[in-house]
Amino acid sequence: MQVIQYIVNLGAPVMIPIVIFIVGLLFGNGIGKSLRSGISIGIGFTGINLVISLLTNNLGKAAEAMASNFHMGLSVIDIGWPGTSPMAWASNMGLIAIPIAILVNVVMLVTRMTKVVNVDIWNIWHMAFTGAIVQIATGSYVWGIVGICVHAAIAYKLGDIFKPVTDGFFGLEGISIPHGTSAYMGIFAKPIDDLIEKIPGINKINITADVIEKRFGVLGQPSIIGAFLGFIIGLLAKFGVAKSLQLAIQMAAVMVLMPVVVKFIMEGLIPISQSAKKIMDKRFKNSDFTIGMDPALLLGNSDVIAAGLLFVPITLLVAMIVPGNKILPFGDLATIGFFIAIATAVHKGNIFRVLISGSVIMFITIWISNQMWTIQDKLGRATGLLKAGKKVSSLDQAGSPITYLLTKGISMKMTIGFFVILILFVGAFAYTYVAYKRNRLYVEDTEESKK
């Protein structure tokens, strides 16, 4: 366990390359090729962390200023995934979650329940958080383990379900994204997309990056869109013209740099993916296995980044209308793209539709987070990571339907709100799964499909 703790403490930019290096050796890539893959992925994740730091250090301050300007009066602070993941790792479920999640993955692979070979050990913290919250709510270590197992099984299945969009829209062939808000909140996008398709007039509205670039020329390029959105956010934060212009350039840099650093990760993953496919094809015919990776890869898409910037002020507005809400969105605002990444793909980059489904996603997330903050507060104090007098929650994971339903269901604290979320989540999951099985989740726009 001490060895695992040491590796976890190294963080994702070191932890994942080590795992990739070991996986590369197991798949017969040799020391040199495996080392190159690991280092390339390490470079990519270091680059992503730098870009995300650019977001959190600058866009985060703007979001805080906006919240203050709107006089929202919300008393519980969203500390985001950077503040929540340490709680998960420091909990009783932190380290045990890794072998449990790996075991669940192996069992599901052997029984053909999933095609996801998860190598993203870092993001197992989501499963650990669920287990820790369930344990605190029930007082049972065993139920905490059950929480990890159920969350892991759902996550790997979500990786399978969204393969058409990770392949088709993001171009990440051989890669799946089973983790975090991207996966478990993405299920709401398909039923909403099909509903919009049935509304005359509304179903014809199509605002994508390509459409904007064709209509506005150079003014529609991602860097200029990022600069424009950054400037507007700066003005809403009352930064003044000079500081708003600085934020504009920083957001333009994010739009350009994120796809660049993601390429390093893909370069490292391609040899691993190819070797895995060869080995699996020998043992299983038509296996079509995928490598489970971090949802940060999805932020390499300019449509996702643009939508994420739009949702900074929108999420704050949503927080104001959620009944009884005390959560002030803050820590996760800078990386809100994670929440609507899969939805962006399901809607094929149509920002108009993303605004609709994304608003639903953020409403549900904030409502759940508001029901869960007292338990996260207890977790923070139990791990010694929360100072006295502070009230905190998080949109990422404390706002997860999976964590909420398991916690309230197992502890038998089921209100009307519980059953509403249960129906919405299970219904959306089933609808999206059926669409996936019928090959309707993501259909390429061809002349035949338009008829």
Secondary structure as the mmCIF struct_conf table of DSSP 4:
data_model
#
loop_
_struct_conf.conf_type_id
_struct_conf.id
_struct_conf.beg_label_comp_id
_struct_conf.beg_label_asym_id
_struct_conf.beg_label_seq_id
_struct_conf.end_label_comp_id
_struct_conf.end_label_asym_id
_struct_conf.end_label_seq_id
HELX_RH_AL_P HELX_RH_AL_P1 GLN A 2 ASN A 9
TURN_TY1_P TURN_TY1_P1 LEU A 10 LEU A 10
HELX_RH_AL_P HELX_RH_AL_P2 ALA A 12 LEU A 26
TURN_TY1_P TURN_TY1_P2 PHE A 27 GLY A 28
HELX_RH_AL_P HELX_RH_AL_P3 GLY A 30 LEU A 54
HELX_RH_PI_P HELX_RH_PI_P1 LEU A 55 LEU A 59
HELX_RH_AL_P HELX_RH_AL_P4 GLY A 60 ASN A 69
TURN_TY1_P TURN_TY1_P3 PHE A 70 HIS A 71
STRN STRN1 VAL A 76 ASP A 78
HELX_RH_AL_P HELX_RH_AL_P5 GLY A 80 ALA A 90
BEND BEND1 SER A 91 SER A 91
TURN_TY1_P TURN_TY1_P4 ASN A 92 ILE A 96
HELX_RH_AL_P HELX_RH_AL_P6 ALA A 97 VAL A 110
TURN_TY1_P TURN_TY1_P5 THR A 111 ARG A 112
BEND BEND2 MET A 113 MET A 113
STRN STRN2 VAL A 116 ASN A 118
HELX_RH_3T_P HELX_RH_3T_P1 TRP A 122 ILE A 124
HELX_RH_AL_P HELX_RH_AL_P7 TRP A 125 THR A 138
HELX_RH_AL_P HELX_RH_AL_P8 TYR A 141 ILE A 161
TURN_TY1_P TURN_TY1_P6 PHE A 162 PHE A 162
HELX_RH_AL_P HELX_RH_AL_P9 LYS A 163 GLY A 168
TURN_TY1_P TURN_TY1_P7 PHE A 169 PHE A 170
TURN_TY1_P TURN_TY1_P8 GLU A 173 GLY A 174
STRN STRN3 ILE A 175 SER A 176
BEND BEND3 HIS A 179 HIS A 179
HELX_RH_AL_P HELX_RH_AL_P10 GLY A 180 GLY A 186
TURN_TY1_P TURN_TY1_P9 ILE A 187 PHE A 188
HELX_RH_AL_P HELX_RH_AL_P11 ALA A 189 GLU A 197
TURN_TY1_P TURN_TY1_P10 LYS A 198 LYS A 198
BEND BEND4 ILE A 199 ILE A 199
TURN_TY1_P TURN_TY1_P11 PRO A 200 GLY A 201
HELX_RH_3T_P HELX_RH_3T_P2 ILE A 202 LYS A 204
HELX_RH_AL_P HELX_RH_AL_P12 ALA A 209 PHE A 216
HELX_RH_3T_P HELX_RH_3T_P3 GLY A 217 GLY A 220
BEND BEND5 GLN A 221 GLN A 221
HELX_RH_AL_P HELX_RH_AL_P13 PRO A 222 LEU A 236
TURN_TY1_P TURN_TY1_P12 ALA A 237 LYS A 238
HELX_RH_AL_P HELX_RH_AL_P14 VAL A 241 ARG A 283
BEND BEND6 PHE A 284 PHE A 284
TURN_TY1_P TURN_TY1_P13 LYS A 285 ASN A 286
STRN STRN4 THR A 290 GLY A 292
HELX_RH_3T_P HELX_RH_3T_P4 PRO A 295 GLY A 300
BEND BEND7 ASN A 301 ASN A 301
HELX_RH_AL_P HELX_RH_AL_P15 SER A 302 ILE A 321
BEND BEND8 VAL A 322 VAL A 322
TURN_TY1_P TURN_TY1_P14 PRO A 323 GLY A 324
STRN STRN5 ILE A 327 LEU A 328
TURN_TY1_P TURN_TY1_P15 GLY A 331 ASP A 332
HELX_RH_3T_P HELX_RH_3T_P5 LEU A 333 THR A 335
TURN_TY1_P TURN_TY1_P16 ILE A 336 ILE A 336
HELX_RH_AL_P HELX_RH_AL_P16 GLY A 337 VAL A 346
TURN_TY1_P TURN_TY1_P17 HIS A 347 GLY A 349
HELX_RH_AL_P HELX_RH_AL_P17 ILE A 351 ALA A 382
TURN_TY1_P TURN_TY1_P18 THR A 383 GLY A 384
BEND BEND9 LEU A 386 LEU A 386
TURN_TY1_P TURN_TY1_P19 ALA A 388 GLY A 389
STRN STRN6 VAL A 392 SER A 393
BEND BEND10 LEU A 395 LEU A 395
TURN_TY1_P TURN_TY1_P20 ASP A 396 GLY A 399
HELX_RH_AL_P HELX_RH_AL_P18 PRO A 401 ILE A 410
TURN_TY1_P TURN_TY1_P21 SER A 411 MET A 412
HELX_RH_AL_P HELX_RH_AL_P19 ILE A 416 LYS A 437
TURN_TY1_P TURN_TY1_P22 ARG A 438 ASN A 439
BEND BEND11 LEU A 441 TYR A 442
HELX_RH_AL_P HELX_RH_AL_P20 GLU A 447 LYS A 450
#
